[in-house]
């Protein structure tokens, strides 16, 4: 697999209360596609340091709102990013926030969401390579709400508008030698069908993996 970005996607299947990984695996594999070697797992033991360190990029689609990661799993993921790995968190992947160390790693706390609805997404005034040349878009999605972590110097990349107010929808930052990005859309397979969002996911995967500046 020389030259490919070694990618581990982790989430939940039978244990998932809302967002099973297998429901979006095909779409995600098609999106990141060429240049990546993607593996998926619902075995969180693969986050242990001796296992995860073989990858370049880790994508969280975790749906573990109640069950916390173990100390060894948390330590493995933290070390992976701090030592130069990439972490891309999509939608419910932020559920690993039930460990405060990972909440700070991601840069925000999920607070809840109003009902699924049509949302307008627009990009912040930024020159970040992840959103360079990107166009605003609309899609049906769960409007997640967040409390941003004041101790992480993250860059807001995208917002969504609802009832006349703007809310964070994507951000990115460095963490030690590694990179972290969060993308809010991703409730189910149709969320991954929009070309504009597919392009954003691919850009985020490349940036977090260190394949672009």
Kinemage of the C-alpha trace (Angstrom):
@kinemage 1
@onewidth
@group {chain A} dominant
@subgroup {mainchain}
@vectorlist {calphas} color= white
{ca unk a 1} P 0.000 0.000 0.000
{ca unk a 2} L 3.008 2.269 -0.481
{ca unk a 3} L 2.050 5.875 -1.203
{ca unk a 4} L -1.538 5.502 -0.036
{ca unk a 5} L -2.931 7.312 3.005
{ca unk a 6} L -3.605 4.533 5.498
{ca unk a 7} L -7.015 5.317 6.990
{ca unk a 8} L -8.951 3.750 9.853
{ca unk a 9} L -12.648 4.596 10.185
{ca unk a 10} L -14.178 3.614 13.519
{ca unk a 11} L -17.789 3.609 14.633
{ca unk a 12} L -20.579 1.364 15.836
{ca unk a 13} L -22.908 -1.081 14.099
{ca unk a 14} L -25.128 -3.303 16.284
{ca unk a 15} L -24.422 -1.043 19.272
{ca unk a 16} L -25.221 2.199 17.422
{ca unk a 17} L -28.371 3.861 18.785
{ca unk a 18} L -28.751 6.308 15.881
{ca unk a 19} L -25.952 6.234 13.291
{ca unk a 20} L -24.591 2.796 12.306
{ca unk a 21} L -21.248 2.853 10.541
{ca unk a 22} L -22.237 0.285 7.902
{ca unk a 23} L -24.986 2.642 6.660
{ca unk a 24} L -22.449 5.193 5.402
{ca unk a 25} L -19.380 3.032 4.754
{ca unk a 26} L -19.979 2.667 1.006
{ca unk a 27} L -20.457 6.421 0.522
{ca unk a 28} L -17.405 7.309 2.593
{ca unk a 29} L -15.236 4.799 0.749
{ca unk a 30} L -16.341 6.276 -2.599
{ca unk a 31} L -15.701 9.838 -1.409
{ca unk a 32} L -12.141 9.501 -0.178
{ca unk a 33} L -11.382 6.948 -2.889
{ca unk a 34} L -8.138 7.218 -4.811
{ca unk a 35} L -5.046 7.873 -2.733
{ca unk a 36} L -6.440 6.277 0.430
{ca unk a 37} L -6.468 2.736 1.766
{ca unk a 38} L -9.525 2.681 4.042
{ca unk a 39} L -10.385 0.135 6.720
{ca unk a 40} L -13.491 0.262 8.912
{ca unk a 41} L -13.999 -1.196 12.365
{ca unk a 42} L -16.376 -1.233 15.322
{ca unk a 43} L -13.619 -2.696 17.501
{ca unk a 44} L -12.366 0.161 19.644
{ca unk a 45} L -9.418 -1.919 20.765
{ca unk a 46} L -7.824 -0.856 17.477
{ca unk a 47} L -7.381 2.605 18.985
{ca unk a 48} L -4.656 1.247 21.247
{ca unk a 49} L -1.317 2.860 20.491
{ca unk a 50} L 0.355 -0.247 19.089
{ca unk a 51} L -2.495 -0.689 16.602
{ca unk a 52} L -3.465 2.838 15.574
{ca unk a 53} L 0.109 4.005 14.991
{ca unk a 54} L 0.221 2.103 11.673
{ca unk a 55} L -2.271 4.582 10.167
{ca unk a 56} L -1.951 8.127 8.842
{ca unk a 57} L -5.562 9.154 9.325
{ca unk a 58} L -8.333 8.170 11.704
{ca unk a 59} L -11.985 9.043 10.983
{ca unk a 60} L -14.478 8.977 13.842
{ca unk a 61} L -18.088 8.090 13.076
{ca unk a 62} L -18.525 6.803 16.615
{ca unk a 63} L -22.065 6.531 17.976
{ca unk a 64} L -21.097 5.772 21.573
{ca unk a 65} L -23.000 8.431 23.515
{ca unk a 66} L -23.270 6.373 26.697
{ca unk a 67} L -20.319 3.958 26.626
{ca unk a 68} L -16.970 5.637 27.307
{ca unk a 69} L -13.686 4.720 25.657
{ca unk a 70} L -11.190 3.048 27.975
{ca unk a 71} L -8.091 4.798 29.286
{ca unk a 72} L -5.903 2.842 26.848
{ca unk a 73} L -8.106 3.731 23.880
{ca unk a 74} L -8.117 7.419 24.823
{ca unk a 75} L -4.348 7.421 25.324
{ca unk a 76} L -3.819 5.731 21.966
{ca unk a 77} L -5.934 8.261 20.060
{ca unk a 78} L -4.391 11.249 21.839
{ca unk a 79} L -0.856 10.009 21.192
{ca unk a 80} L -1.693 9.203 17.565
{ca unk a 81} L -2.722 12.803 16.850
{ca unk a 82} L -0.098 14.484 19.030
{ca unk a 83} L 2.649 12.524 17.283
{ca unk a 84} L 1.533 13.548 13.799
{ca unk a 85} L -1.596 11.599 12.879
{ca unk a 86} L -4.789 13.083 11.489
{ca unk a 87} L -8.255 12.916 13.047
{ca unk a 88} L -11.382 13.711 11.041
{ca unk a 89} L -14.598 13.678 13.067
{ca unk a 90} L -17.904 13.485 11.191
{ca unk a 91} L -21.319 14.291 12.706
{ca unk a 92} L -21.986 11.814 15.548
{ca unk a 93} L -18.269 11.001 15.696
{ca unk a 94} L -18.129 13.708 18.342
{ca unk a 95} L -19.861 11.252 20.714
{ca unk a 96} L -16.412 10.286 22.027
{ca unk a 97} L -16.704 13.558 23.961
{ca unk a 98} L -17.905 11.520 26.923
{ca unk a 99} L -14.187 11.406 27.702
{ca unk a 100} L -13.224 15.014 28.432
{ca unk a 101} L -9.725 14.501 27.007
{ca unk a 102} L -11.244 13.736 23.594
{ca unk a 103} L -13.744 16.572 23.886
{ca unk a 104} L -10.829 18.980 24.126
{ca unk a 105} L -8.970 17.199 21.324
{ca unk a 106} L -11.961 17.760 19.013
{ca unk a 107} L -12.418 21.339 20.166
{ca unk a 108} L -16.092 21.446 21.194
{ca unk a 109} L -18.860 19.850 23.226
{ca unk a 110} L -22.062 18.624 21.584
{ca unk a 111} L -25.106 20.088 23.352
{ca unk a 112} L -28.039 18.612 21.429
{ca unk a 113} L -30.040 19.442 18.322
{ca unk a 114} L -33.462 20.643 17.155
{ca unk a 115} L -35.391 18.414 14.713
{ca unk a 116} L -33.943 17.326 11.354
{ca unk a 117} L -34.606 20.024 8.743
{ca unk a 118} L -33.381 21.880 5.669
{ca unk a 119} L -30.246 23.907 6.452
{ca unk a 120} L -28.138 26.419 4.567
{ca unk a 121} L -24.369 26.033 4.983
{ca unk a 122} L -21.938 28.837 4.233
{ca unk a 123} L -18.187 29.165 4.588
{ca unk a 124} L -16.476 31.483 7.037
{ca unk a 125} L -14.106 34.217 5.946
{ca unk a 126} L -11.032 32.005 5.823
{ca unk a 127} L -8.291 30.997 3.424
{ca unk a 128} L -7.969 27.523 4.877
{ca unk a 129} L -7.093 25.009 2.172
{ca unk a 130} L -9.957 22.733 3.237
{ca unk a 131} L -12.545 25.217 1.979
{ca unk a 132} L -10.611 26.966 -0.755
{ca unk a 133} L -12.966 27.624 -3.694
{ca unk a 134} L -15.903 25.910 -1.962
{ca unk a 135} L -19.461 27.053 -2.625
{ca unk a 136} L -22.333 27.350 -0.112
{ca unk a 137} L -24.900 24.546 -0.168
{ca unk a 138} L -28.216 23.411 1.278
{ca unk a 139} L -29.120 19.983 2.606
{ca unk a 140} L -31.450 18.230 5.033
{ca unk a 141} L -29.583 17.560 8.258
{ca unk a 142} L -29.681 17.449 12.051
{ca unk a 143} L -28.719 20.944 13.294
{ca unk a 144} L -26.140 20.033 15.912
{ca unk a 145} L -25.343 22.695 18.514
{ca unk a 146} L -21.960 23.021 20.223
{ca unk a 147} L -20.085 24.761 22.979
{ca unk a 148} L -16.642 25.575 21.589
{ca unk a 149} L -13.654 24.801 23.825
{ca unk a 150} L -11.934 28.022 24.881
{ca unk a 151} L -8.614 26.228 25.422
{ca unk a 152} L -8.280 25.065 21.794
{ca unk a 153} L -7.268 27.593 19.155
{ca unk a 154} L -9.432 26.251 16.343
{ca unk a 155} L -10.422 27.907 13.059
{ca unk a 156} L -14.110 28.106 12.175
{ca unk a 157} L -14.561 27.009 8.561
{ca unk a 158} L -18.298 26.665 8.028
{ca unk a 159} L -21.567 27.695 9.665
{ca unk a 160} L -25.223 26.906 9.149
{ca unk a 161} L -28.116 29.327 9.442
{ca unk a 162} L -31.343 28.555 11.253
{ca unk a 163} L -34.052 30.961 12.409
{ca unk a 164} L -31.846 33.909 11.516
{ca unk a 165} L -28.855 32.756 13.578
{ca unk a 166} L -25.521 31.212 12.578
{ca unk a 167} L -24.024 28.166 14.281
{ca unk a 168} L -20.659 26.370 13.894
{ca unk a 169} L -20.701 23.504 11.384
{ca unk a 170} L -17.019 22.799 10.662
{ca unk a 171} L -13.667 23.712 12.148
{ca unk a 172} L -10.010 22.638 12.087
{ca unk a 173} L -6.851 22.992 14.158
{ca unk a 174} L -3.422 21.594 14.872
{ca unk a 175} L -2.885 19.380 17.932
{ca unk a 176} L 0.742 18.734 18.758
{ca unk a 177} L 2.261 17.483 15.499
{ca unk a 178} L -1.115 16.335 14.170
{ca unk a 179} L -4.309 17.810 12.735
{ca unk a 180} L -7.979 17.648 13.699
{ca unk a 181} L -11.107 18.619 11.736
{ca unk a 182} L -14.806 18.361 12.494
{ca unk a 183} L -17.659 18.314 9.942
{ca unk a 184} L -21.231 18.511 11.226
{ca unk a 185} L -23.318 16.934 8.398
{ca unk a 186} L -23.531 13.134 8.283
{ca unk a 187} L -26.769 11.871 9.839
{ca unk a 188} L -27.264 9.071 7.270
{ca unk a 189} L -26.267 8.002 3.754
{ca unk a 190} L -28.222 10.775 1.934
{ca unk a 191} L -26.127 13.331 3.848
{ca unk a 192} L -23.095 12.103 1.890
{ca unk a 193} L -24.719 12.352 -1.553
{ca unk a 194} L -24.358 16.092 -2.190
{ca unk a 195} L -21.330 16.819 -4.437
{ca unk a 196} L -20.399 19.986 -2.508
{ca unk a 197} L -20.258 18.080 0.764
{ca unk a 198} L -18.436 15.132 -0.759
{ca unk a 199} L -15.763 17.550 -1.942
{ca unk a 200} L -15.446 19.016 1.563
{ca unk a 201} L -15.024 15.568 3.116
{ca unk a 202} L -12.277 14.701 0.644
{ca unk a 203} L -10.478 17.990 1.320
{ca unk a 204} L -10.774 17.453 5.076
{ca unk a 205} L -9.381 13.923 4.795
{ca unk a 206} L -6.399 15.146 2.793
{ca unk a 207} L -5.690 18.067 5.131
{ca unk a 208} L -5.934 16.083 8.357
{ca unk a 209} L -3.711 13.380 6.870
{ca unk a 210} L -1.095 16.029 6.051
{ca unk a 211} L -1.429 15.572 2.295
{ca unk a 212} L -1.873 19.322 1.796
{ca unk a 213} L -0.714 22.392 3.721
